[in-house]
Amino acid sequence: MAHHRRRHHYYQRFRLMIPVISAFAAALLFLFALLSFLAPSPVETDRMHRRRQQTSINVQVDEGIGNHHHHVFRVPSDGGKLGHDVWSSRHSEHFYGCSNSSSKFQNAQVITQSNRYLLIATSGGLNQQRTGITDAVVAARILNATLVVPKLDQRSFWKDSSNFSEIFDIDWFISYLSKDVKIIKQLPSKGKKALSAYNMRVPRKCNERCYISRILPVLLKKHAVQLSKFDYRLANRLDTEYQKLRCRVNYHALRFTNPIRAMGEKLVHRMRMRSNHYIALHLRFEPDMLAFSGCDYGGGEKEQKELSAIRRRWKTLHKSNPDRQRRQGRCPLTPEEVGLMLRALGYGSDVHIYVASGEVYGGERTLAPLKALFPNFHSKETITTKEELEPFSSFSSRMAALDFIVCDESDVFVTNNNGNMAKILAGRRRYFGHKPTIRPNAKKLYRLFLNRSNSTWEVFASSVRNFQRGFMGEPKEVRPGRGGFHENPSTCICEDSAAKADKNSGARKYGKDNSTKKNVANDEPVVDNESELPDIDDDDDQNDLVEKGAYNETTSDYEALNFEDPDLEEFISD
């Protein structure tokens, strides 16, 4: 009986709920009908989709150079709102180059000893030779010797027959430094016979004491000494007066010849005609560079075969571990990765890019993703005529000098490796006002690019900006004395609040001096058999270790390597 009463009770409750359920179902049906009425038609949906595509760029990733993923990565066409000016460095207005000597630095006429002549033979490409010339002036000053205008390397990997006076303004060089070092164009004669120079090699990173103890005794005996393969032959750390002399040479005395400067300024003007601001990108994505790196760029078996064949030309290179190289940040970014980094840093698709590069591995197919992100894509070949470039095109150093000028004058300079051009321009741009100089933090960016298929654009871009802190060329990014002096000339950079009195009054970098030039070739000195000294222990690199993450280290990826193949060293380092 109780069982029947319970069943009757549940039945009564169910009958009461039927109207509620019916009302709820009717409400749902009405809601669906309303949504159907308000939803756009398939045609309108397609239009909206196309409109969205116009305001963003799809980088379609397929099998090819540098493409490790198979997905569409949506990238906005603008750089976003970052709250700061992407064309200038923060607080740069408070810093300036200061390389004047102190009153204690005696005039060259007072300290130069007669019968002491220093000659040097530079090594490598244009920028490696530039470091050698700069250091040669300082070495002559240390030895109280007269410097003979340096000989340029005409037999290197770069195969350029130019002499000093065909690249640099020789008369400006001699006159600008006349108070610091006596410089002559060729060795004087000894009676009717030309004075002969004793040839030897100085140890790498030799300091003042090293030059006095090892080179001076030979100079006193022979009177004329030529130091061969003069690259990195002067210590990174020197007395303040010598460091400032380095800056006077590098940033003021070494001025390109009038034809090179005129063509360089024409290129800069043509970039400025296209846009108020431009980025210069030193891409370094040549086949030899990639083969040396031993990295995997996603080109599959074809890429491995091609790069392995190039790599085998250098017997001194060991088998590489591509994953480890990439993890350690030793792989250049692909053109696509460079483009994605720049967009994340706030540069939109309307930005004009000047690319300084040799032959790009994979050609147009490799460049296509970068050009999709930045359609305003230029090089010296695209903004000049063949006839205009003809006086320069057969000479690698003169062509490199044109790229140097356009990169130096750019609003933002981006380097994809840490060779000599990148380092010299980084130091130069710090000295002349800390213009933004971006070096990819490849070690951190590697994992970000690897996992970007699992990320949204907002998260990706935020991570790029975070990882690039300390790699943007801003003041005080690098602790004074860290890295190479040519990259971080901290001795020659003053802060206005603390050192207004020392403000440099030297000539501007390219100067407007119209002094007459003479095209004088260096006579070949008579040399004895080369005497070579062993390299001294290099304490600088050991002392440069810093707390992890405290400061951005700037040591070149290649400096620690012991090159046994001169061609390989010259190609990779410049």
C-alpha angles and dihedrals in degrees: 000000000000089000092056091048091054092049091050090050093053091046091053091050092049091051089053092051095052094083090049093051091047092051091049092050091049090051091052092050091050091050092051090049091051093049091049090052094049098042116101120250120257089256091053090047089054091050091051091049091052090049091053090051090057091059096047138042123233111211101202108208116209138154105305146091111333095355111126099158136065104213142089112261110199112218124184115240093226128061095239128232109296101167095240139073109267091200098064140044119247114256091000091134089072095060132069142163116270116180105146115131122244124248088259091065102095124222116264091240089063100047105031111107120215117242093030113113124171121197126180134194111210125216137216132004130336098286097043088051090050091059089049093052091048092050092044091062090052092046090053090051092050089052094042086233136142111252120223110215104272122258115236121227108258097171102055129114087275094062099210119158095197119127126212096271092053092058105028133038097254098191092049089049093053096043097043091055097038093112092048106040133002107240127189131184098232142001114279121243123257101220105306093337125080113245110255123225125222109230121221141143124240120218117261117266092012112177130211093276090049093054092047094049100038109028105027096064090053091046092051090052101040099028091210123056128178117203109208129209088017102191124131088351094138126070120258092231119055139153112295093250091055092047091052089049088054088056094048089054098043100039102032116014098045101074123160120243119271095258092052093045093047093051092043092051090048090055091048090049091052091052090049091050088059097046142355090238134029140180121226114209123197095200104182095190097137120143092248091051093051093044090053092049091058089214131145113239097182098258094125127217094337092058093046092052094047097046093042090055090054092044092054089065088074106062092188093066115096126214109286134224104221095195093050092046090053093046090052091052094245096127122091112239115254116249088255092052091049089053093049091048091052093048090050089051090058107268113135131210091264091067117111117229127199111201120207105194146129122226108331114224108245092017119218093355090062093044095046097089091049091048090048089057094041111025092176092081121159143171133178088265094056098047098044137050124249089246092056092051095042096095089054107030097085092054119070094198093052091048089048089050090057091052089046092057095047091047092046093051094045121112090230126020119200121193124194096195138022102245126134098280091052093048097045092047091047090054093043093050090050090051094048098050109305097271109189112280114181122202114179114242087226095177093061098032092055095075092041093056091043093056100034093114087070094050139078119234092249093055092043094050093046091052092049091053091048094049092047094060106118092023100077103084096251124153116281093009090129122045112245111267095022121120124004118331093231088059098039109027092178094159089063098048119088132189114227096222092058106027113029092139092062095056109145116247096183125129120284117265100264095024124201095240111141097195115155116264127209121204099227119167119212113252114233108251121224106253134192123222110301118263114203129199122204118254115265121234110278110225095169096082092047091051092049095072111119138182111289113269095357095109138008108260113216104188111138117257088230102045094084093054120098104225115205093173112071094200091053092050093048094049097045099042100050 
